[in-house]
Structures are given as structure tokens and as C-alpha cells.
């Protein structure tokens, strides 16, 4: 279960679609908004993970600074 926010956003999308079919527009709006927020949270966590993977390690930067002396 790597991306729980994406799963939650898909569930919210389904809830919003069903609630629109049964004419519960208030519920559809709330579910759609929650789905959009959870999708952005998933995107944010994926970007954070990517940045942390590409960031230089502390030990690597210390080694490079010692080599330049």
C-alpha cells in the first residue's frame, strides 16, 4: 500500500459519481472536494519522496568538501 491518498481519491470520485446519480449534490460536492484534496496530497508526497531520493546525502557532501581541501 504505497499510495493511500490516491486510493482515497479514487473512492471519493466513485462516491461523488454515485451521489450525483441519485441527486445528492451536496454530498457529491463534498466527496469531490475531498477527492481533489487527497489527490494533491498524493502528488505532494510523491514529489517529496522524489526530492529526498535525489538530494545529496550528508556524508557525500562532507567527502566532497574534504577532497577539495
TILUMTOR-13557 format. One record per residue: y, z, x of N, C-alpha, C in turn; residue number from 1. Coordinates in nm, 3 decimals. Example, Ala and Ser with C-alpha at 12.3 -4.5 7.8 and 13.67 -1.06 7.14 Angstrom:
<atom n_Y="-0.569" n_Z="0.780" n_X="1.319" ca_Y="-0.450" ca_Z="0.780" ca_X="1.230" c_Y="-0.330" c_Z="0.780" c_X="1.320" drense="1"/>
<atom n_Y="-0.225" n_Z="0.708" n_X="1.285" ca_Y="-0.106" ca_Z="0.714" ca_X="1.367" c_Y="0.003" c_Z="0.787" c_X="1.290" drense="2"/>
REM end
This chain:
<atom n_Y="-0.117" n_Z="0.000" n_X="0.085" ca_Y="0.000" ca_Z="0.000" ca_X="0.000" c_Y="0.123" c_Z="0.000" c_X="0.090" drense="1"/>
<atom n_Y="0.158" n_Z="-0.117" n_X="0.137" ca_Y="0.267" ca_Z="-0.129" ca_X="0.232" c_Y="0.404" c_Z="-0.136" c_X="0.165" drense="2"/>
<atom n_Y="0.411" n_Z="-0.194" n_X="0.047" ca_Y="0.542" ca_Z="-0.218" ca_X="-0.014" c_Y="0.545" c_Z="-0.167" c_X="-0.159" drense="3"/>
<atom n_Y="0.558" n_Z="-0.034" n_X="-0.176" ca_Y="0.556" ca_Z="0.021" ca_X="-0.312" c_Y="0.677" c_Z="-0.020" c_X="-0.395" drense="4"/>
<atom n_Y="0.792" n_Z="-0.044" n_X="-0.330" ca_Y="0.912" ca_Z="-0.083" ca_X="-0.406" c_Y="0.894" c_Z="-0.220" c_X="-0.469" drense="5"/>
<atom n_Y="0.824" n_Z="-0.310" n_X="-0.399" ca_Y="0.801" ca_Z="-0.443" ca_X="-0.454" c_Y="0.707" c_Z="-0.437" c_X="-0.575" drense="6"/>
<atom n_Y="0.608" n_Z="-0.351" n_X="-0.567" ca_Y="0.515" ca_Z="-0.334" ca_X="-0.680" c_Y="0.590" c_Z="-0.277" c_X="-0.800" drense="7"/>
<atom n_Y="0.675" n_Z="-0.177" n_X="-0.774" ca_Y="0.752" ca_Z="-0.116" ca_X="-0.882" c_Y="0.847" c_Z="-0.218" c_X="-0.946" drense="8"/>
<atom n_Y="0.907" n_Z="-0.303" n_X="-0.864" ca_Y="0.999" ca_Z="-0.403" ca_X="-0.920" c_Y="0.924" c_Z="-0.505" c_X="-1.006" drense="9"/>
<atom n_Y="0.802" n_Z="-0.539" n_X="-0.967" ca_Y="0.721" ca_Z="-0.630" ca_X="-1.049" c_Y="0.684" c_Z="-0.566" c_X="-1.182" drense="10"/>
<atom n_Y="0.651" n_Z="-0.438" n_X="-1.178" ca_Y="0.619" ca_Z="-0.366" ca_X="-1.302" c_Y="0.741" c_Z="-0.360" c_X="-1.393" drense="11"/>
<atom n_Y="0.857" n_Z="-0.334" n_X="-1.334" ca_Y="0.981" ca_Z="-0.331" ca_X="-1.413" c_Y="1.012" c_Z="-0.467" c_X="-1.475" drense="12"/>
<atom n_Y="0.984" n_Z="-0.573" n_X="-1.401" ca_Y="1.004" ca_Z="-0.707" ca_X="-1.454" c_Y="0.914" c_Z="-0.732" c_X="-1.575" drense="13"/>
<atom n_Y="0.790" n_Z="-0.690" n_X="-1.566" ca_Y="0.698" ca_Z="-0.706" ca_X="-1.679" c_Y="0.743" c_Z="-0.623" c_X="-1.799" drense="14"/>
<atom n_Y="0.786" n_Z="-0.501" n_X="-1.773" ca_Y="0.834" ca_Z="-0.415" ca_X="-1.882" c_Y="0.957" c_Z="-0.477" c_X="-1.947" drense="15"/>
<atom n_Y="1.047" n_Z="-0.531" n_X="-1.867" ca_Y="1.167" ca_Z="-0.594" ca_X="-1.921" c_Y="1.132" c_Z="-0.715" c_X="-2.006" drense="16"/>
<atom n_Y="1.037" n_Z="-0.796" n_X="-1.960" ca_Y="0.997" ca_Z="-0.915" ca_X="-2.036" c_Y="0.934" c_Z="-0.877" c_X="-2.170" drense="17"/>
<atom n_Y="0.845" n_Z="-0.779" n_X="-2.168" ca_Y="0.780" ca_Z="-0.737" ca_X="-2.292" c_Y="0.881" c_Z="-0.675" c_X="-2.388" drense="18"/>
<atom n_Y="0.972" n_Z="-0.594" n_X="-2.334" ca_Y="1.069" ca_Z="-0.531" ca_X="-2.422" c_Y="1.167" c_Z="-0.633" c_X="-2.481" drense="19"/>
<atom n_Y="1.194" n_Z="-0.740" n_X="-2.409" ca_Y="1.275" ca_Z="-0.847" ca_X="-2.469" c_Y="1.201" c_Z="-0.917" c_X="-2.582" drense="20"/>
<atom n_Y="1.070" n_Z="-0.934" n_X="-2.565" ca_Y="0.991" ca_Z="-0.999" ca_X="-2.670" c_Y="0.987" c_Z="-0.917" c_X="-2.799" drense="21"/>
<atom n_Y="0.992" n_Z="-0.784" n_X="-2.785" ca_Y="0.988" ca_Z="-0.701" ca_X="-2.906" c_Y="1.128" c_Z="-0.653" c_X="-2.945" drense="22"/>
<atom n_Y="1.230" n_Z="-0.717" n_X="-2.888" ca_Y="1.371" ca_Z="-0.696" ca_X="-2.925" c_Y="1.422" c_Z="-0.556" c_X="-2.897" drense="23"/>
<atom n_Y="1.377" n_Z="-0.499" n_X="-2.785" ca_Y="1.433" ca_Z="-0.372" ca_X="-2.737" c_Y="1.522" c_Z="-0.404" c_X="-2.618" drense="24"/>
<atom n_Y="1.642" n_Z="-0.451" n_X="-2.647" ca_Y="1.729" ca_Z="-0.500" ca_X="-2.541" c_Y="1.779" c_Z="-0.389" c_X="-2.449" drense="25"/>
<atom n_Y="1.798" n_Z="-0.269" n_X="-2.502" ca_Y="1.842" ca_Z="-0.159" ca_X="-2.416" c_Y="1.737" c_Z="-0.127" c_X="-2.310" drense="26"/>
<atom n_Y="1.612" n_Z="-0.120" n_X="-2.353" ca_Y="1.503" ca_Z="-0.094" ca_X="-2.259" c_Y="1.489" c_Z="-0.209" c_X="-2.160" drense="27"/>
<atom n_Y="1.507" n_Z="-0.330" n_X="-2.205" ca_Y="1.497" ca_Z="-0.446" ca_X="-2.116" c_Y="1.605" c_Z="-0.440" c_X="-2.008" drense="28"/>
<atom n_Y="1.726" n_Z="-0.400" n_X="-2.047" ca_Y="1.834" ca_Z="-0.389" ca_X="-1.950" c_Y="1.804" c_Z="-0.281" c_X="-1.846" drense="29"/>
<atom n_Y="1.760" n_Z="-0.166" n_X="-1.892" ca_Y="1.731" ca_Z="-0.055" ca_X="-1.800" c_Y="1.616" c_Z="-0.092" c_X="-1.707" drense="30"/>
<atom n_Y="1.512" n_Z="-0.153" n_X="-1.761" ca_Y="1.398" ca_Z="-0.192" ca_X="-1.678" c_Y="1.438" c_Z="-0.301" c_X="-1.579" drense="31"/>
<atom n_Y="1.519" n_Z="-0.395" n_X="-1.623" ca_Y="1.566" ca_Z="-0.500" ca_X="-1.533" c_Y="1.653" c_Z="-0.445" c_X="-1.422" drense="32"/>
<atom n_Y="1.740" n_Z="-0.352" n_X="-1.455" ca_Y="1.826" ca_Z="-0.291" ca_X="-1.353" c_Y="1.743" c_Z="-0.210" c_X="-1.254" drense="33"/>
<atom n_Y="1.646" n_Z="-0.136" n_X="-1.304" ca_Y="1.558" ca_Z="-0.059" ca_X="-1.215" c_Y="1.477" c_Z="-0.152" c_X="-1.126" drense="34"/>
<atom n_Y="1.433" n_Z="-0.264" n_X="-1.181" ca_Y="1.359" ca_Z="-0.362" ca_X="-1.102" c_Y="1.445" c_Z="-0.423" c_X="-0.993" drense="35"/>
<atom n_Y="1.571" n_Z="-0.454" n_X="-1.025" ca_Y="1.662" ca_Z="-0.510" ca_X="-0.925" c_Y="1.690" c_Z="-0.410" c_X="-0.814" drense="36"/>
<atom n_Y="1.712" n_Z="-0.284" n_X="-0.851" ca_Y="1.737" ca_Z="-0.180" ca_X="-0.750" c_Y="1.615" c_Z="-0.162" c_X="-0.661" drense="37"/>
<atom n_Y="1.497" n_Z="-0.159" n_X="-0.720" ca_Y="1.377" ca_Z="-0.140" ca_X="-0.639" c_Y="1.350" c_Z="-0.261" c_X="-0.550" drense="38"/>
<atom n_Y="1.385" n_Z="-0.380" n_X="-0.595" ca_Y="1.370" ca_Z="-0.498" ca_X="-0.510" c_Y="1.463" c_Z="-0.489" c_X="-0.388" drense="39"/>
<atom n_Y="1.587" n_Z="-0.445" n_X="-0.411" ca_Y="1.680" ca_Z="-0.429" ca_X="-0.299" c_Y="1.634" c_Z="-0.319" c_X="-0.204" drense="40"/>
<atom n_Y="1.575" n_Z="-0.212" n_X="-0.258" ca_Y="1.522" ca_Z="-0.106" ca_X="-0.172" c_Y="1.406" c_Z="-0.158" c_X="-0.088" drense="41"/>
<atom n_Y="1.322" n_Z="-0.244" n_X="-0.146" ca_Y="1.213" ca_Z="-0.304" ca_X="-0.071" c_Y="1.268" c_Z="-0.393" c_X="0.041" drense="42"/>
<atom n_Y="1.369" n_Z="-0.471" n_X="0.009" ca_Y="1.431" ca_Z="-0.557" ca_X="0.108" c_Y="1.494" c_Z="-0.474" c_X="0.219" drense="43"/>
<atom n_Y="1.558" n_Z="-0.366" n_X="0.183" ca_Y="1.621" ca_Z="-0.278" ca_X="0.281" c_Y="1.518" c_Z="-0.215" c_X="0.374" drense="44"/>
<atom n_Y="1.408" n_Z="-0.168" n_X="0.318" ca_Y="1.306" ca_Z="-0.105" ca_X="0.402" c_Y="1.238" c_Z="-0.207" c_X="0.493" drense="45"/>
<atom n_Y="1.220" n_Z="-0.330" n_X="0.445" ca_Y="1.162" ca_Z="-0.434" ca_X="0.530" c_Y="1.256" c_Z="-0.470" c_X="0.645" drense="46"/>
<atom n_Y="1.386" n_Z="-0.476" n_X="0.617" ca_Y="1.482" ca_Z="-0.506" ca_X="0.722" c_Y="1.491" c_Z="-0.392" c_X="0.822" drense="47"/>
<atom n_Y="1.485" n_Z="-0.268" n_X="0.775" ca_Y="1.487" ca_Z="-0.154" ca_X="0.866" c_Y="1.367" c_Z="-0.158" c_X="0.959" drense="48"/>
<atom n_Y="1.252" n_Z="-0.190" n_X="0.904" ca_Y="1.131" ca_Z="-0.197" ca_X="0.984" c_Y="1.143" c_Z="-0.307" c_X="1.089" drense="49"/>
<atom n_Y="1.196" n_Z="-0.420" n_X="1.050" ca_Y="1.212" ca_Z="-0.532" ca_X="1.142" c_Y="1.311" c_Z="-0.497" c_X="1.254" drense="50"/>
<atom n_Y="1.419" n_Z="-0.429" n_X="1.220" ca_Y="1.517" ca_Z="-0.390" ca_X="1.322" c_Y="1.456" c_Z="-0.290" c_X="1.418" drense="51"/>
<atom n_Y="1.380" n_Z="-0.194" n_X="1.367" ca_Y="1.318" ca_Z="-0.095" ca_X="1.454" c_Y="1.213" c_Z="-0.157" c_X="1.546" drense="52"/>
<atom n_Y="1.143" n_Z="-0.259" n_X="1.497" ca_Y="1.044" ca_Z="-0.326" ca_X="1.581" c_Y="1.111" c_Z="-0.405" c_X="1.693" drense="53"/>
<atom n_Y="1.228" n_Z="-0.462" n_X="1.668" ca_Y="1.296" ca_Z="-0.544" ca_X="1.766" c_Y="1.391" c_Z="-0.466" c_X="1.856" drense="54"/>
<atom n_Y="1.415" n_Z="-0.341" n_X="1.824" ca_Y="1.507" ca_Z="-0.260" ca_X="1.905" c_Y="1.439" c_Z="-0.225" c_X="2.037" drense="55"/>
<atom n_Y="1.515" n_Z="-0.223" n_X="2.145" ca_Y="1.455" ca_Z="-0.185" ca_X="2.274" c_Y="1.418" c_Z="-0.038" c_X="2.274" drense="56"/>
<atom n_Y="1.311" n_Z="-0.008" n_X="2.340" ca_Y="1.267" ca_Z="0.131" ca_X="2.350" c_Y="1.357" c_Z="0.205" c_X="2.449" drense="57"/>
<atom n_Y="1.366" n_Z="0.335" n_X="2.436" ca_Y="1.448" ca_Z="0.415" ca_X="2.527" c_Y="1.395" c_Z="0.408" c_X="2.670" drense="58"/>
<atom n_Y="1.264" n_Z="0.411" n_X="2.686" ca_Y="1.207" ca_Z="0.407" ca_X="2.820" c_Y="1.232" c_Z="0.272" c_X="2.886" drense="59"/>
<atom n_Y="1.232" n_Z="0.163" n_X="2.809" ca_Y="1.258" ca_Z="0.031" ca_X="2.865" c_Y="1.401" c_Z="0.021" c_X="2.914" drense="60"/>
<atom n_Y="1.495" n_Z="0.075" n_X="2.840" ca_Y="1.635" ca_Z="0.067" ca_X="2.882" c_Y="1.659" c_Z="0.156" c_X="3.003" drense="61"/>
<atom n_Y="1.590" n_Z="0.269" n_X="3.014" ca_Y="1.603" ca_Z="0.355" ca_X="3.131" c_Y="1.548" c_Z="0.286" c_X="3.255" drense="62"/>
<atom n_Y="1.434" n_Z="0.216" n_X="3.239" ca_Y="1.374" ca_Z="0.146" ca_X="3.351" c_Y="1.466" c_Z="0.034" c_X="3.400" drense="63"/>
<atom n_Y="1.529" n_Z="-0.038" n_X="3.309" ca_Y="1.617" ca_Z="-0.146" ca_X="3.346" c_Y="1.742" c_Z="-0.094" c_X="3.416" drense="64"/>
<atom n_Y="1.793" n_Z="0.021" n_X="3.371" ca_Y="1.911" ca_Z="0.076" ca_X="3.435" c_Y="1.880" c_Z="0.130" c_X="3.574" drense="65"/>
<atom n_Y="1.759" n_Z="0.181" n_X="3.595" ca_Y="1.719" ca_Z="0.230" ca_X="3.728" c_Y="1.699" c_Z="0.113" c_X="3.824" drense="66"/>
<atom n_Y="1.647" n_Z="0.001" n_X="3.773" ca_Y="1.626" ca_Z="-0.117" ca_X="3.857" c_Y="1.756" c_Z="-0.177" c_X="3.906" drense="67"/>
<atom n_Y="1.860" n_Z="-0.166" n_X="3.826" ca_Y="1.987" ca_Z="-0.226" ca_X="3.863" c_Y="2.064" c_Z="-0.145" c_X="3.965" drense="68"/>
<atom n_Y="2.022" n_Z="-0.021" n_X="3.991" ca_Y="2.091" ca_Z="0.065" ca_X="4.088" c_Y="2.057" c_Z="0.030" c_X="4.229" drense="69"/>
REM end
